Amino acid sequence: MGEVGFFDEVAAVGNEILDVVGGSTGASDPATTTFLLRIRDVYLQLIAIHDDIANATVDVGEAESLDDAKHILKSLHHDALESVFRARRWCDELEALGHDLQRIPANIAITDRSTWDDFTNRLRQREGEVAWLYEEAMYNVISRAESATSLDELQSYVRGVSDELITQKARFDLLAKRAAALARRR
């Protein structure tokens, strides 16, 4: 796992859920279909949030001075992220997704329930908790920025984080598409 590893865990659990649903041959279940559509929605939301974070890391990679890079990374601090979530009106959607995804339908048995429960609990606590989740995930990036003495060193490190975020966005996109396809199939 890299710098934003919790999201890799969330993707792995989502993948497990979709594998279980995709492998089931049972009758169509409206609760499962609704659950799949909400899984699609949560991954689409994570794509949008990751996109904002990735934009900041790309901007750091192109900064002309260490001070500029540090200033850009301030947008990843808790208060700044929370403000973005409110401005984009993600608060209500995150909370609703947390509630809707909290109860996994009975026909879906997964092994890593604790990660899913932690994730949905954080979503239910609205923008502040999800902003904190991102700040926790980005802690090393922020810490490294605050102690960086070289722009090149910071940019090299942040470009690696940017690559990781883009990879996670691609994984989330695939999961959203799989969830939508499985919902259509049911």
PyRosetta script that sets phi, psi and omega in degrees:
from pyrosetta import init, pose_from_sequence

init()
pose = pose_from_sequence("MGEVGFFDEVAAVGNEILDVVGGSTGASDPATTTFLLRIRDVYLQLIAIHDDIANATVDVGEAESLDDAKHILKSLHHDALESVFRARRWCDELEALGHDLQRIPANIAITDRSTWDDFTNRLRQREGEVAWLYEEAMYNVISRAESATSLDELQSYVRGVSDELITQKARFDLLAKRAAALARRR")
pose.set_psi(1, 147.4)
pose.set_omega(1, -179.3)
pose.set_phi(2, -100.9)
pose.set_psi(2, -147.3)
pose.set_omega(2, -175.5)
pose.set_phi(3, -68.8)
pose.set_psi(3, -32.9)
pose.set_omega(3, -177.9)
pose.set_phi(4, -115.6)
pose.set_psi(4, 51.6)
pose.set_omega(4, -172.0)
pose.set_phi(5, -66.7)
pose.set_psi(5, -29.9)
pose.set_omega(5, 180.0)
pose.set_phi(6, -56.6)
pose.set_psi(6, -36.1)
pose.set_omega(6, -178.7)
pose.set_phi(7, -71.3)
pose.set_psi(7, -26.5)
pose.set_omega(7, 171.9)
pose.set_phi(8, -65.2)
pose.set_psi(8, -39.9)
pose.set_omega(8, 178.3)
pose.set_phi(9, -64.7)
pose.set_psi(9, -43.2)
pose.set_omega(9, 178.9)
pose.set_phi(10, -62.1)
pose.set_psi(10, -39.4)
pose.set_omega(10, 177.5)
pose.set_phi(11, -66.7)
pose.set_psi(11, -40.1)
pose.set_omega(11, -179.6)
pose.set_phi(12, -63.9)
pose.set_psi(12, -41.9)
pose.set_omega(12, 178.7)
pose.set_phi(13, -67.1)
pose.set_psi(13, -41.9)
pose.set_omega(13, 176.5)
pose.set_phi(14, -59.9)
pose.set_psi(14, -40.5)
pose.set_omega(14, 177.3)
pose.set_phi(15, -62.5)
pose.set_psi(15, -41.8)
pose.set_omega(15, 178.9)
pose.set_phi(16, -62.2)
pose.set_psi(16, -44.6)
pose.set_omega(16, 178.7)
pose.set_phi(17, -59.0)
pose.set_psi(17, -46.5)
pose.set_omega(17, -178.5)
pose.set_phi(18, -67.0)
pose.set_psi(18, -34.9)
pose.set_omega(18, 175.8)
pose.set_phi(19, -63.3)
pose.set_psi(19, -42.3)
pose.set_omega(19, 179.7)
pose.set_phi(20, -63.5)
pose.set_psi(20, -48.2)
pose.set_omega(20, -179.3)
pose.set_phi(21, -65.0)
pose.set_psi(21, -42.5)
pose.set_omega(21, -179.5)
pose.set_phi(22, -64.6)
pose.set_psi(22, -28.8)
pose.set_omega(22, -179.8)
pose.set_phi(23, -88.2)
pose.set_psi(23, -8.7)
pose.set_omega(23, -178.4)
pose.set_phi(24, -80.3)
pose.set_psi(24, 144.3)
pose.set_omega(24, -180.0)
pose.set_phi(25, -114.1)
pose.set_psi(25, 11.7)
pose.set_omega(25, -178.3)
pose.set_phi(26, -69.2)
pose.set_psi(26, 172.8)
pose.set_omega(26, -180.0)
pose.set_phi(27, -66.0)
pose.set_psi(27, 159.6)
pose.set_omega(27, 178.2)
pose.set_phi(28, -61.2)
pose.set_psi(28, 136.6)
pose.set_omega(28, -178.5)
pose.set_phi(29, -128.4)
pose.set_psi(29, 116.5)
pose.set_omega(29, -178.4)
pose.set_phi(30, -58.1)
pose.set_psi(30, -35.5)
pose.set_omega(30, 179.8)
pose.set_phi(31, -64.0)
pose.set_psi(31, -40.0)
pose.set_omega(31, 179.5)
pose.set_phi(32, -68.5)
pose.set_psi(32, -39.9)
pose.set_omega(32, 178.3)
pose.set_phi(33, -61.6)
pose.set_psi(33, -46.4)
pose.set_omega(33, 177.9)
pose.set_phi(34, -61.5)
pose.set_psi(34, -42.9)
pose.set_omega(34, 178.8)
pose.set_phi(35, -60.3)
pose.set_psi(35, -43.2)
pose.set_omega(35, 178.9)
pose.set_phi(36, -62.2)
pose.set_psi(36, -40.5)
pose.set_omega(36, 179.2)
pose.set_phi(37, -66.9)
pose.set_psi(37, -34.7)
pose.set_omega(37, 177.2)
pose.set_phi(38, -72.6)
pose.set_psi(38, -33.1)
pose.set_omega(38, 173.4)
pose.set_phi(39, -61.9)
pose.set_psi(39, -44.8)
pose.set_omega(39, 176.0)
pose.set_phi(40, -55.5)
pose.set_psi(40, -46.8)
pose.set_omega(40, -177.2)
pose.set_phi(41, -62.5)
pose.set_psi(41, -41.4)
pose.set_omega(41, -177.9)
pose.set_phi(42, -67.2)
pose.set_psi(42, -38.3)
pose.set_omega(42, 179.2)
pose.set_phi(43, -70.5)
pose.set_psi(43, -34.6)
pose.set_omega(43, 174.7)
pose.set_phi(44, -64.5)
pose.set_psi(44, -37.5)
pose.set_omega(44, 178.0)
pose.set_phi(45, -66.0)
pose.set_psi(45, -42.6)
pose.set_omega(45, 178.5)
pose.set_phi(46, -63.7)
pose.set_psi(46, -34.7)
pose.set_omega(46, 176.4)
pose.set_phi(47, -60.5)
pose.set_psi(47, -45.5)
pose.set_omega(47, -178.8)
pose.set_phi(48, -63.8)
pose.set_psi(48, -42.8)
pose.set_omega(48, -179.9)
pose.set_phi(49, -67.4)
pose.set_psi(49, -46.1)
pose.set_omega(49, 178.0)
pose.set_phi(50, -58.9)
pose.set_psi(50, -35.7)
pose.set_omega(50, -179.7)
pose.set_phi(51, -61.5)
pose.set_psi(51, -43.3)
pose.set_omega(51, 177.7)
pose.set_phi(52, -62.5)
pose.set_psi(52, -43.1)
pose.set_omega(52, 179.7)
pose.set_phi(53, -64.9)
pose.set_psi(53, -44.6)
pose.set_omega(53, 179.6)
pose.set_phi(54, -62.0)
pose.set_psi(54, -37.5)
pose.set_omega(54, 177.1)
pose.set_phi(55, -59.7)
pose.set_psi(55, -40.8)
pose.set_omega(55, 178.3)
pose.set_phi(56, -64.1)
pose.set_psi(56, -41.7)
pose.set_omega(56, -178.8)
pose.set_phi(57, -68.5)
pose.set_psi(57, -35.8)
pose.set_omega(57, 176.7)
pose.set_phi(58, -65.4)
pose.set_psi(58, -41.9)
pose.set_omega(58, 177.9)
pose.set_phi(59, -61.1)
pose.set_psi(59, -38.6)
pose.set_omega(59, 176.5)
pose.set_phi(60, -63.0)
pose.set_psi(60, -41.5)
pose.set_omega(60, 179.2)
pose.set_phi(61, -61.4)
pose.set_psi(61, -22.7)
pose.set_omega(61, -179.5)
pose.set_phi(62, -107.5)
pose.set_psi(62, 3.5)
pose.set_omega(62, -179.2)
pose.set_phi(63, -62.0)
pose.set_psi(63, 149.8)
pose.set_omega(63, -178.4)
pose.set_phi(64, -95.0)
pose.set_psi(64, -12.7)
pose.set_omega(64, 178.3)
pose.set_phi(65, -146.3)
pose.set_psi(65, 160.3)
pose.set_omega(65, 178.1)
pose.set_phi(66, -62.7)
pose.set_psi(66, -39.9)
pose.set_omega(66, 178.1)
pose.set_phi(67, -62.0)
pose.set_psi(67, -42.1)
pose.set_omega(67, 177.9)
pose.set_phi(68, -62.3)
pose.set_psi(68, -43.6)
pose.set_omega(68, -179.8)
pose.set_phi(69, -61.9)
pose.set_psi(69, -44.7)
pose.set_omega(69, 178.7)
pose.set_phi(70, -63.4)
pose.set_psi(70, -39.2)
pose.set_omega(70, 178.7)
pose.set_phi(71, -63.1)
pose.set_psi(71, -43.2)
pose.set_omega(71, 179.2)
pose.set_phi(72, -61.6)
pose.set_psi(72, -41.5)
pose.set_omega(72, -177.6)
pose.set_phi(73, -69.2)
pose.set_psi(73, -15.1)
pose.set_omega(73, 175.3)
pose.set_phi(74, -62.8)
pose.set_psi(74, -21.8)
pose.set_omega(74, 178.2)
pose.set_phi(75, -68.7)
pose.set_psi(75, -10.0)
pose.set_omega(75, 178.6)
pose.set_phi(76, -96.4)
pose.set_psi(76, 0.6)
pose.set_omega(76, 176.3)
pose.set_phi(77, -74.5)
pose.set_psi(77, 157.3)
pose.set_omega(77, -173.5)
pose.set_phi(78, -51.0)
pose.set_psi(78, -54.2)
pose.set_omega(78, -176.1)
pose.set_phi(79, -60.7)
pose.set_psi(79, -40.5)
pose.set_omega(79, 179.6)
pose.set_phi(80, -66.1)
pose.set_psi(80, -43.8)
pose.set_omega(80, 179.2)
pose.set_phi(81, -64.2)
pose.set_psi(81, -43.7)
pose.set_omega(81, -179.9)
pose.set_phi(82, -59.7)
pose.set_psi(82, -41.2)
pose.set_omega(82, 178.2)
pose.set_phi(83, -63.1)
pose.set_psi(83, -40.9)
pose.set_omega(83, 178.0)
pose.set_phi(84, -62.7)
pose.set_psi(84, -42.7)
pose.set_omega(84, -179.2)
pose.set_phi(85, -61.4)
pose.set_psi(85, -41.3)
pose.set_omega(85, 178.6)
pose.set_phi(86, -67.6)
pose.set_psi(86, -45.4)
pose.set_omega(86, -178.1)
pose.set_phi(87, -61.9)
pose.set_psi(87, -35.7)
pose.set_omega(87, -179.7)
pose.set_phi(88, -85.1)
pose.set_psi(88, -1.3)
pose.set_omega(88, 179.8)
pose.set_phi(89, 61.3)
pose.set_psi(89, 35.5)
pose.set_omega(89, 178.3)
pose.set_phi(90, -82.5)
pose.set_psi(90, -14.3)
pose.set_omega(90, -173.9)
pose.set_phi(91, -56.1)
pose.set_psi(91, -57.4)
pose.set_omega(91, -177.3)
pose.set_phi(92, -63.5)
pose.set_psi(92, -40.3)
pose.set_omega(92, -179.5)
pose.set_phi(93, -64.8)
pose.set_psi(93, -42.8)
pose.set_omega(93, 178.5)
pose.set_phi(94, -62.1)
pose.set_psi(94, -43.0)
pose.set_omega(94, 179.8)
pose.set_phi(95, -64.1)
pose.set_psi(95, -45.4)
pose.set_omega(95, 179.8)
pose.set_phi(96, -62.4)
pose.set_psi(96, -41.4)
pose.set_omega(96, 177.5)
pose.set_phi(97, -61.7)
pose.set_psi(97, -41.7)
pose.set_omega(97, 178.1)
pose.set_phi(98, -59.5)
pose.set_psi(98, -43.8)
pose.set_omega(98, 178.5)
pose.set_phi(99, -66.7)
pose.set_psi(99, -45.9)
pose.set_omega(99, -177.0)
pose.set_phi(100, -66.4)
pose.set_psi(100, -32.9)
pose.set_omega(100, -176.7)
pose.set_phi(101, -92.9)
pose.set_psi(101, -7.9)
pose.set_omega(101, -178.4)
pose.set_phi(102, -61.1)
pose.set_psi(102, -43.2)
pose.set_omega(102, -177.7)
pose.set_phi(103, -96.7)
pose.set_psi(103, 104.4)
pose.set_omega(103, 177.0)
pose.set_phi(104, -77.1)
pose.set_psi(104, 130.5)
pose.set_omega(104, 179.0)
pose.set_phi(105, -52.9)
pose.set_psi(105, 148.1)
pose.set_omega(105, -174.1)
pose.set_phi(106, -58.4)
pose.set_psi(106, -28.3)
pose.set_omega(106, -177.7)
pose.set_phi(107, -81.7)
pose.set_psi(107, 5.0)
pose.set_omega(107, 179.8)
pose.set_phi(108, -117.3)
pose.set_psi(108, 107.8)
pose.set_omega(108, 178.8)
pose.set_phi(109, -107.4)
pose.set_psi(109, 123.5)
pose.set_omega(109, 179.8)
pose.set_phi(110, -122.7)
pose.set_psi(110, 156.8)
pose.set_omega(110, -177.1)
pose.set_phi(111, -87.3)
pose.set_psi(111, -30.5)
pose.set_omega(111, -175.8)
pose.set_phi(112, -105.2)
pose.set_psi(112, 61.7)
pose.set_omega(112, -177.5)
pose.set_phi(113, -67.0)
pose.set_psi(113, -31.8)
pose.set_omega(113, -175.8)
pose.set_phi(114, -64.3)
pose.set_psi(114, -39.1)
pose.set_omega(114, 177.8)
pose.set_phi(115, -65.1)
pose.set_psi(115, -43.8)
pose.set_omega(115, 179.5)
pose.set_phi(116, -63.5)
pose.set_psi(116, -43.6)
pose.set_omega(116, 178.7)
pose.set_phi(117, -62.0)
pose.set_psi(117, -42.6)
pose.set_omega(117, 178.2)
pose.set_phi(118, -61.7)
pose.set_psi(118, -45.0)
pose.set_omega(118, -179.5)
pose.set_phi(119, -62.0)
pose.set_psi(119, -50.9)
pose.set_omega(119, -177.7)
pose.set_phi(120, -67.3)
pose.set_psi(120, -32.3)
pose.set_omega(120, 176.4)
pose.set_phi(121, -63.9)
pose.set_psi(121, -43.7)
pose.set_omega(121, 178.9)
pose.set_phi(122, -64.3)
pose.set_psi(122, -38.8)
pose.set_omega(122, 177.8)
pose.set_phi(123, -62.5)
pose.set_psi(123, -40.5)
pose.set_omega(123, -178.5)
pose.set_phi(124, -65.2)
pose.set_psi(124, -21.7)
pose.set_omega(124, -178.9)
pose.set_phi(125, -88.5)
pose.set_psi(125, 13.5)
pose.set_omega(125, 170.8)
pose.set_phi(126, 69.9)
pose.set_psi(126, -161.4)
pose.set_omega(126, -168.7)
pose.set_phi(127, -63.4)
pose.set_psi(127, -35.1)
pose.set_omega(127, -177.1)
pose.set_phi(128, -61.6)
pose.set_psi(128, -44.9)
pose.set_omega(128, -178.5)
pose.set_phi(129, -72.2)
pose.set_psi(129, -38.1)
pose.set_omega(129, 178.5)
pose.set_phi(130, -70.0)
pose.set_psi(130, -37.4)
pose.set_omega(130, 174.9)
pose.set_phi(131, -61.4)
pose.set_psi(131, -41.8)
pose.set_omega(131, 178.4)
pose.set_phi(132, -63.5)
pose.set_psi(132, -39.1)
pose.set_omega(132, 178.0)
pose.set_phi(133, -59.7)
pose.set_psi(133, -43.8)
pose.set_omega(133, 177.5)
pose.set_phi(134, -67.7)
pose.set_psi(134, -39.7)
pose.set_omega(134, 179.0)
pose.set_phi(135, -64.9)
pose.set_psi(135, -40.3)
pose.set_omega(135, 175.6)
pose.set_phi(136, -58.4)
pose.set_psi(136, -45.6)
pose.set_omega(136, -178.9)
pose.set_phi(137, -64.3)
pose.set_psi(137, -31.8)
pose.set_omega(137, -176.8)
pose.set_phi(138, -97.4)
pose.set_psi(138, 8.8)
pose.set_omega(138, -175.0)
pose.set_phi(139, -53.9)
pose.set_psi(139, -46.7)
pose.set_omega(139, -178.8)
pose.set_phi(140, -63.1)
pose.set_psi(140, -36.5)
pose.set_omega(140, 178.8)
pose.set_phi(141, -64.6)
pose.set_psi(141, -48.4)
pose.set_omega(141, -178.8)
pose.set_phi(142, -63.5)
pose.set_psi(142, -44.8)
pose.set_omega(142, 179.4)
pose.set_phi(143, -61.6)
pose.set_psi(143, -43.2)
pose.set_omega(143, -179.6)
pose.set_phi(144, -64.7)
pose.set_psi(144, -37.3)
pose.set_omega(144, 179.3)
pose.set_phi(145, -65.3)
pose.set_psi(145, -42.2)
pose.set_omega(145, -177.3)
pose.set_phi(146, -67.8)
pose.set_psi(146, -27.6)
pose.set_omega(146, -178.2)
pose.set_phi(147, -105.1)
pose.set_psi(147, 1.4)
pose.set_omega(147, -176.9)
pose.set_phi(148, -65.1)
pose.set_psi(148, 140.5)
pose.set_omega(148, 176.1)
pose.set_phi(149, -114.3)
pose.set_psi(149, -9.1)
pose.set_omega(149, -177.9)
pose.set_phi(150, -133.0)
pose.set_psi(150, 129.5)
pose.set_omega(150, 177.7)
pose.set_phi(151, -62.5)
pose.set_psi(151, -43.3)
pose.set_omega(151, -178.8)
pose.set_phi(152, -60.0)
pose.set_psi(152, -44.6)
pose.set_omega(152, -180.0)
pose.set_phi(153, -62.5)
pose.set_psi(153, -46.5)
pose.set_omega(153, -180.0)
pose.set_phi(154, -63.3)
pose.set_psi(154, -44.7)
pose.set_omega(154, -178.9)
pose.set_phi(155, -64.0)
pose.set_psi(155, -40.8)
pose.set_omega(155, 178.2)
pose.set_phi(156, -61.1)
pose.set_psi(156, -45.7)
pose.set_omega(156, 179.3)
pose.set_phi(157, -63.3)
pose.set_psi(157, -47.2)
pose.set_omega(157, -176.3)
pose.set_phi(158, -67.7)
pose.set_psi(158, -32.3)
pose.set_omega(158, 176.1)
pose.set_phi(159, -63.6)
pose.set_psi(159, -36.1)
pose.set_omega(159, 175.1)
pose.set_phi(160, -63.9)
pose.set_psi(160, -41.2)
pose.set_omega(160, 177.2)
pose.set_phi(161, -65.1)
pose.set_psi(161, -41.0)
pose.set_omega(161, 177.8)
pose.set_phi(162, -59.2)
pose.set_psi(162, -43.9)
pose.set_omega(162, 176.9)
pose.set_phi(163, -58.8)
pose.set_psi(163, -41.2)
pose.set_omega(163, 179.5)
pose.set_phi(164, -64.6)
pose.set_psi(164, -42.7)
pose.set_omega(164, 178.8)
pose.set_phi(165, -62.5)
pose.set_psi(165, -42.0)
pose.set_omega(165, -179.7)
pose.set_phi(166, -65.6)
pose.set_psi(166, -39.2)
pose.set_omega(166, 176.6)
pose.set_phi(167, -63.1)
pose.set_psi(167, -42.9)
pose.set_omega(167, 178.0)
pose.set_phi(168, -64.8)
pose.set_psi(168, -40.2)
pose.set_omega(168, 177.2)
pose.set_phi(169, -58.7)
pose.set_psi(169, -41.6)
pose.set_omega(169, 179.0)
pose.set_phi(170, -64.4)
pose.set_psi(170, -41.0)
pose.set_omega(170, 178.3)
pose.set_phi(171, -63.8)
pose.set_psi(171, -43.9)
pose.set_omega(171, 178.2)
pose.set_phi(172, -62.0)
pose.set_psi(172, -40.0)
pose.set_omega(172, 179.2)
pose.set_phi(173, -61.7)
pose.set_psi(173, -44.9)
pose.set_omega(173, 178.0)
pose.set_phi(174, -61.9)
pose.set_psi(174, -43.7)
pose.set_omega(174, 179.4)
pose.set_phi(175, -63.1)
pose.set_psi(175, -41.4)
pose.set_omega(175, 178.0)
pose.set_phi(176, -62.3)
pose.set_psi(176, -42.7)
pose.set_omega(176, 179.3)
pose.set_phi(177, -66.4)
pose.set_psi(177, -41.2)
pose.set_omega(177, 177.6)
pose.set_phi(178, -62.9)
pose.set_psi(178, -44.3)
pose.set_omega(178, -179.5)
pose.set_phi(179, -61.7)
pose.set_psi(179, -43.5)
pose.set_omega(179, 179.3)
pose.set_phi(180, -64.1)
pose.set_psi(180, -42.4)
pose.set_omega(180, 179.2)
pose.set_phi(181, -64.2)
pose.set_psi(181, -42.5)
pose.set_omega(181, 178.4)
pose.set_phi(182, -65.6)
pose.set_psi(182, -37.7)
pose.set_omega(182, 177.9)
pose.set_phi(183, -63.8)
pose.set_psi(183, -41.8)
pose.set_omega(183, 178.6)
pose.set_phi(184, -64.1)
pose.set_psi(184, -35.9)
pose.set_omega(184, -177.3)
pose.set_phi(185, -70.1)
pose.set_psi(185, -26.7)
pose.set_omega(185, -176.7)
pose.set_phi(186, -80.9)
pose.dump_pdb("model.pdb")
